[in-house]
Amino acid sequence: MANKILIKKKINIFKKKIHVSGDKSLSIRWVLFSSLASGISKSKNLLMSEDVMASIKAIRKLGIRIIFKKDICYIYGKGIEGYKYKKNLIINAENSGTLGRLILGLLVNTPYPIKLIGDQSLSKRDFKRVTEPLSKFGPKFKLSKNKFLPLTIYGNSTLNGINFYEKIGSAQCKSSVVFAGLRSNGTTSIKAKKSRDHTELLCKYLKLPVSIKKKGLYDEIKVKKVKKVKPLNYNIPSDISSAAFFIVLTALNKGSNLIIKNVNINPSRIGVIRILKKMGIKIKFENKKIYKNEKIANIYVEGSSKIKPINCPTKLNSEAIDEFLIIFLIAAKADGISYFKNIGELNKKESPRLKWGAKILNLMGIRTVTTNSSIKIFGNPELQINKKITIKNFLKDHRIFMTSVIAALSFGGIWNIHDRDSIKTSFPNFLKIINDLKNND
């Protein structure tokens, strides 16, 4: 089968209930926390994507037993000091920035050098932002061109807590420092710009020595050395980032409605919902509940006949950083000019996403004005595409592939979209769900 997809027509009206895949952020964190536990942890609905499988391979290389029985994953943790370090160890984070950055916080006391590598896309992402604070604990790092993968970590057996000011709003950097703090003497103090808090919520659920005080735009986090981590049994909720593609597909198709079941609606992750509501999209949370400190709900969304432009509040940026590409498609159909600013972090993802967002919109016939950190989108409520569009050479960025599919199904035209295998990193059954919705025709 060719590694591309051809879409020739828009999707018809649909009314469905769906499940999307397990949350990627929680799946990777479950693997890492369970590897530190004293005892057996088990998980249902673990996301079976390349990023999560890379996490499992990495932990196995550190001597942790992991098995699958039917739809359950079991991890046999050996305790906080249970990793078996070997000489000449190489860990491949593949495409996963979450794995690559978080696992470094767990390797700070390795007695032997460990080499961390990644794929072409990950090897272009900044790792100095995490190695710089981690080096203050005691280990040393050697990076390619002082910033990139491959890198080598030289651990330190005597680790001491640090003070860290996280200014970017990177949950990956913050989480990596939390993991290192759990291995270190004394107290690690983190002042962190608001970002995803899955790591902190899991620490709280596991009753680890981590305290969090919320103060305005920042959180103050205190971490102390942990003696024991209890096993973590987890039924992974569905991923809001995966759900976002179907929320937008529904919103752009008047007459359609959709319920997405059992989705993680962590407040640090629902910027996409807040933004779309401001643009006039009808979205509701139903059957809300708390599960292991995470907020879960069914998401109901309706197709919209009128979309309002937005001057997007920058305070929502960190909550929506992975969803901006798909939000741009909503702005393309808005009745007016939408403006998104201070989003330069998009260009530091798997691909330069801000540039790609503008490129896709321009190919669709939508005018944009962009800088290195902002975009103005001149919406067209009557947009209908009647031409051929090819999307390729995007560093196998899964979100560019999926955004292009949603654009093709929503606006028409003939789309030739390359690198369909890119979805294996985060959402392997994306196209299956698309086909299920199309079969509603």
N, C-alpha and C positions, 0 to 999 in steps of 0.2 A: 504494500500500500504506500502510495506517495506520501511524503511527509508534509502535506499541505491540504487545504480544504477549499472547495469552490462553492460559493453561495450565490444563487442566481435570483432569488426572490425574497420578499419580505415575509415575515411570519404572520399568520392569521391570528385573529382574536382567540385567546385561550383563557380558560378558567380552571385552575388546578391547585392541588396541594402537593408540595414536594419536600424532600429532605436534601440538604447539601452535605458535603463531606465534613468530617470532624475538623475542629479548629486547629490550624497549623501551629500557631504560637503555643497553645496548650499542649498539643501532642509532643512537640520537641521538649518543652519544659517537663512534661510528665516523664519522658525518657531520662532526662538528666537528673531530676530529683530522685526517681526510683533507683537509679544507679548508685546513689549515695545511701539508700535506706538499709536498715538492718532487717532483712527479711524479704518476702516475696510481694511484689506489687503487681496488680493486674489492671488492664484497661480494656474497655469496650469502645467501639467507634473510633479507634485510633486512626488518624489519617494515614492511608497507605500511599504516600507520595514519595518522590525521590528525596526530598528534603528530610522527611522523617526517617526514611530508610537509611540515609547517610548518618543520621544521629545514632541509629541502632548499630550500624557497622562500627562507628567510632567507639561506642561504649563496649562493644564486644572486643575490640582491640585492646581495651583496658582491662580485660579479664572478667567482664560481667556476662553471665549467662542470660540469654534471652530466647524464649521460645513462643511459638504461636500454636494455639489449639482452636480450630474453627475460627470464630471471630474475636477471640480474646488473646491479648498479648500478655505474657508473664515475664517480669524482670526479677532476677534473683540477686538482690542487692547484698553487698558484703560489708556495708557500713561506710562511714564517712572517710575512713582511711583504707578502703577495700580495693582500690584500683591496683592492678598488677602492672607496674611499669616495666617496659622492656627497652633494651638498647636498640637504636636505629629505628624507632617507631615513627611511622608516618600516618597522620590522620587526614583524610580527605573530606572536607566539608562540602565538596561538589558545588552546588549553586546556592547553598544556604548561608546567608549572612547571620541569621539567628544562631545556628549551630556554631559557625566559625568563631563568632565573637563570644558567645556564652561559654563554650567549652574551655576557652583560655582561662577563665576564672576558676575552673576546676583543676587546671593543670599547673597552677602556680608553685606547687611544692614537688613537682616531678624531680626525681634524682638523676634522670638522664635527659639529654636534650630530646625534644619532640618537634618534628617538622609538621607544620600545618599547611596543606595545599588546598586549592579549589579549582573550579573550572574557569574558562576564559572570562566570563562575566564577573565572578566573585574576585578574580585576581586583579580586577580594575577598581575594586572598592577600597575605601580608606580603612586600614586596620590600625593606624597610629592612634586614632581616637580612642581605642580601647587598650592598646599596649602601653600607652603613655601613663594612664592611671594605674594599671596593673603593675607596672615596673616599680611603683612606689612601695608596693608590698614587699619587694625583695628580689623577684625574678628578673632576668634580663631577656631581651628580645633582639633578634636580628631579622630585619625585614628587607624585602626586595625594594630597592630604591627608597629606603627609609620609611616606607608607607604601605607597601602592598604585599600580598602573598606571592610566592611562598615565604613563610616566616619560620623561624626556629625559636622555641621557648626554652630557656635554661632556668630551671626551677631553683627554689631556695627552701631549705628545710626549716628555716626560722623566719616566719612571716609575722609582720606586725601591722596592726590596723592603720588606716590612713584617713585623711580628710580629702574628700573629692567633691568638686563643684561641677556638676554636669549641666552645661549651658545649652546644649543642642536640642534636647528633648528626645534623646535616643534611649529607648527601653533596652536595647541590646547592650549598650555601654553600661547603663545603670545595673542591669541584671548581672553582667559579668563581674562588676565590682562587688555586688552583694554575694555572689558565689565565692569570690576570693576572701571576702570578709568572714564568711562562715568557717574558713580554714585558718584564720589568723588570730594571733594573740591580741588582747586589748579590744578596743572598740573602733570600728570603722564608721565614720560619719559622712553621710552623703547629702548634699543639697542638690536636688535634681529638678530640672524643669519638668513640668507635667508631661507624662508620656504613659504608654501602656503599663498597667500595674499587675499583670498576671503573676509575675515572680513574687511580688510582695504578698498578694492574696494567698498564694500557695504556701509561702512561709508562715503566714498567719494561721492557715488551716492546719498546718503540720506542727504548730506551736514551737517554731524555731525562734531563737533569740534575736528577732528583728522587730523593731518598733518603727511606726510611721506616724508623723505629724504633718497634716496638710496645712500649708500656709500660703494662701494666695496662689500665685502662678507656680510655686515650687513646693516640693515635698521634702521634709527632713527625715532621713532614714538612718537609724542606728543599728549596726550589726555587730554581734559578738560571736565568739567561737562556739561552734555547736559540737556537742558530744555524740548525739545520736539522732538519726532521722528515722521516723517510723514509716512503714510501708504505705503506699498511696494507691488505693483502689479508685479508679476514675472512669466514669462513663463520659467520654469527651463530647461536649455539646458541638453543634454545627458552627461553622466559621462565618462571621458577619462579612468578611472580605469576599468570600465565595458567594454568599447570599446577595451581595451588592450587585453583581452582574444581572441577576434575575429580577431584582427590585427595579433596576433601570430598564431592562427589557420590557417589563410590565408597564412601568410609568410612561414609556414612549409609545405604547400601543393602546390607544383609546378603546374602551370596551372590555379590555382584559382585566382580570384580577387574579391574585396569587396569594397563597398562604405558604410560608416557608417555616417548617416546624423545628422547634427546639434549638433556637439560635442563641449563641452567646451575645448578650447585649451589654457587656461591660461598658460603663460610662466612658472609659478612655478609648473605646473603639467605635462609638456610634456617631462620629462626626458626619459620616455620609448621610445618616438618617436626619440629623439636625439640619444639614445643608439642604437636602431635598425637600424637607418640610417647608423651609423658608422659601423655596422656589415653587411652592404650591402643590407638591405631590402629596396625595393622601396615603399616609402610612400609619398603621396602628400596631402597638404591641398587645398581644393577647395571651392569657394564661401565664402571666409572669410568676417567676419563682426564683428562689436563691438555691444554688447548688454548689457546695464547697466554696462559699464566698463569692462565686460568680453569679451574675444576673442572667437568667435564661428566659426566653419567651418565644412564642410564635409571632411571625411578622406578617401582617396583612397589608397588601399594597394594591392600588387601583391605577389603571391607565388614566392619563390626564389629558383633558382637552385644551388646557391653557397652562403654560409654564412661565413663571416670572423670572426675570434676570436677578442676579444677586451680586452685591459687593460683599464678597465672602469675608466674614470676620476672621482675622488671623488667629484668634484664640481657638478656632476649630481646626487649625491646620494639622496639629499633631494627631488629633483623633481621626483624621481622614486621609493621612498621608498615603496610604496604599490604595485609596479609592478615587483619587483625583482624576485619573484617566477616564473612568466611567462617569464621574460627575460632569466632566467636560461635554459628554454626549448629551446630557440633559440641557446644559447651557447652549448647545448648538441649536436646540429647538425653542429656546426661550424667546419671548417677545421683547427684545432689547439687548443691551450690552452687559455681560457678566465680567466681573473682575476678581481675579485670584492673585494675591500678592504674598511675598515672603515664603515662597514654596520652592526655593532653590534646592532644598533637600531632595526633591524629586529626581534631580539629575545625578544623585549619588546612589540610586537604586540599581537594580539589575541591568538597566540601560539608562541613558539620559532621558527619563520619562517625560519631563516637561517639553523637551524638544520634539519627542515623538508624539505627544499629545497634540501639539500645534501642527505637526506634519499630517497626522490623520485627519484633523479638522480641515486643513487646507485642501487635502485631496478630496474631501467631501464637498468642497465649495464654500466652506465657512471661512470668513475673514478673521484673522487673529492679529494681535500686536503683542509681541513677546519681548521680555528681557531675560537675563539669566535667572531671575527669581519671580517673574510674574507673567500673567497672560490675561489679555482682554479678548473676550469671545463675542463676536457680533452675531447674535442668534438669528435664526430664520424659522419662524413657526411653520412655514409652508415647505420646508426643505424636503425635496424628493430627489434621489440620486438616479441618474439614467446614463451611467457610464461605467467603464471598467476601472477597477482600482486594484493594485497589487501592493501587498504589505510583506516585506521581507527584509532580511539583514538587520534584525533588531536585537541581536545578542541573545536570542532564544528567551526573551523576557515573556513569561507566561501571561502577564497582565496586558501586554500589548496584543498578543494573540486573541485573548478572550474579549478585550474591548473591541477589536476589529470585527469579531463575530457578532457581537451585540449591535454594532453600527450597521453591519450589512443586513441583519434581520429587521432592524428598525427603520432604516431609511431607503432600502432598495439599492439597485445597481448590481453589477456583477463583480464580486470580490474574490480575488485569488490570494489566500492568506497562507503564508509559508510557516514552517516549523510547528506543526500541530503537536509534536511530541513535547513542546515546551510546557504544556499543561501538566505533565507528569510530575513536575517539581512541587505543585501545590494543589491541583484539582483534577486528578486523573479521569473522573467520570463527568466532567463538564459537558462534553459533547453528547454523552448519553442522555443527560437531563434536557439538553437542547432538543434532541430528537424526540424525547417524550412529549415535550411541549408542542413541537411541530405536528406530532401525531394526533394532537387534539383538533387539527384542522378539519 
